[in-house]
Amino acid sequence: MSKSKPPTPPSPDSLPFESALAQIEQIIERIESGEVGLEQSLAEYERGVTLINHCRSKLDSARQSVEDLTRKLAQADDGSASGTGGGGGAEADEPDDAESSEE
């Protein structure tokens, strides 16, 4: 037991997005600076790929949440606009529609 292994990094699943991103940046710095040998560089690169996939997953999840919330907001706006009889929300949207069709 004289050889000690470096501690196993935490699973990306338990890392917040910002922590995973910081680890990716550190890995890039270590590899680019030549601080580590070939074998360690490959291990670091593999860890980086895992972290990048984790970050992409987090971003996809966040994007989906934003889209869902935006859809719910639009549905709520449609419901309140038709319920008031004034249609104030619909009138505000009309100029944007006209501008985008001209482009």
Residue, then its C-alpha position, 0 to 999 in steps of 0.5 A: m500500500s505504499k503507492s497512493k492513487p490521486p483522489t477520484p474526481p467527483s462524478p460530473d452528475s453531482l457538479p453544478f454547471e459552473s464547477a464543471l466549467a471551471q474544471i474544464e478550464q483547469i484541465i485545458e490549462r494543465i494540458e497546454s502548459g505541459e504540466v502533465g505527461l502524456e498518460q496524464s494528459l490523456a486521462e485529463y482529456e477523457r475527464g474533460v470530455t465527460l465534463i463537457n458532455h455534462c455541461r451540454s446536458k445541463l445547458d440543454s435542460a436549462r434551454q428546455s426549461v426556458e422554452d417551457l416557461t416561455r410557452k406557459l407565459a405565452q399561453a397565460d398571455d393569450g388567455s388573459a388577452s382573450g378574457t379581457g375583451g380588449g385584446g391589448g396583448a394581441e395589438a402589441d404583437e401586431p407591429d412585430d409580426a408586420e416587421s418580420s414579414e417585411e424582412 
